[in-house]
Amino acid sequence: MFSIHDEEKIISLLEANGHKKFRYVQIENAIYKNLVTNFDMIDTLPQSIRDLLKENCSYNSLSLHSEKTDPEGQTTKFLFTTHDGKMIEAVIMRHLSGRNTLCVSSQAGCPMACTFCATGKLGLIRNLTFAEIIDQIMWAVHHLAKEDKKLRNIVYMGMGEPLLNYGEVSKSIHIACCQKKLDLSNRRITVSTCGIAPRIIDFARDFPQVSLAISLHAPNDEARKKIMPVENTYPIDVLFSAIDEYVEITNKRIFYEYIMINGVTDRLEYAKELGELLKWRLAHVNFIPYNPGEGTDSNGYLPTSKMMIKKFQDTLDRYGIPSTVRHTMGDDIDAACGQLALKEEGKSLATEVGRTLGKTTNKI
């Protein structure tokens, strides 16, 4: 069985069984435009092709274990189970401006082990396939359609490091942006990375219109190394060499994510170092208040005060660097930045028992 999102295999299957290639256009239109929910609903196809698809193709590679929406109705967290019993999370964020964003996962778990991130405590379970990434998007598209809303933005900021699963992430972006499929603008997709320097350059060449976000979180090697092990492989000079090449290729502004942890990343001298690091670069800094999450409570981290965040912003203003403070969404349902750790109703599901629970299925 292979995914309905695998265009090459679908076309090969059709042609091997004596069907014309134009039949794929009908399938494509039904899945991505008309949002049909199973093969039998594609009434533009003869029954023989519908049967062929049912015998050979998977309509959805994910099963829904649970979903939860916060009391304000702004954030919905989906907990999915893969075909092999692994669990992943995705989050819809409904902004007050009216745009709807989906935060997707690219890996089950994460190998980066950042000390402030609950997902990193899981370790890497495995990479997700492009179909598993697209199916997260399709769940969100269907869910929002019931609310008479449309998905506008996708951010690869869920579980995992996207640039360590570059091939599958790339395929998913192509499908999301294909005019005949989901038809999202490249400019409305953002990929966030801890700083896999060689892949940043590949990304610039392959996706010059897609936005890049860098999880920086500290302005010097010593401070960054304490909270982000990736620093040992790609120190700041190596990272920024790749970043400068990215900007030279794309001429795009980079979004820098900077987590504000009391006494760890919010020292005032760091604000000045951050300003010096970014002052001649195309940059926008997004300050993220620390969100305690499953597995991170032993680190003793606490959020920075609003006053200290304001001092950081004022410092960057003097350097001419724009910044914003990320509005925390979904923290009451463990769906905020850094909180994706397979947690449900206050209990961790990051165990073999928890992943077994996820085998109970519900399909779109």
Secondary structure, 3 states (H helix, E strand, C coil): CEECCCHHHHHHHHHHCCCCCHHHHHHHHHHHHCCCCCHHHCCCCCHHHHHHHHHHEECCCCEEEEEEECCCCCEEEEEEECCCCCEEEEEEEECCCCCEEEECCCEEEECCCCCCCCHHHHEEEEECCHHHHHHHHHHHHHHHHCCCCCCCEEEECCCCCHHHHHHHHHHHHHHHHCCCCCCCCHHHEEEEECCCHHHHHHHHHHCCCCEEEEECCCCCHHHHHHHCHHHHCCCHHHHHHHHHHHHHHHCCCEEEEEEEECCCCCCHHHHHHHHHHHCCCCEEEEEEECCCCCCCHHHCCCECCHHHHHHHHHHHHHCCCCEEECCCCCHHHCCCCCCCCCEECCEECCCHHHHHHCCCCCCC
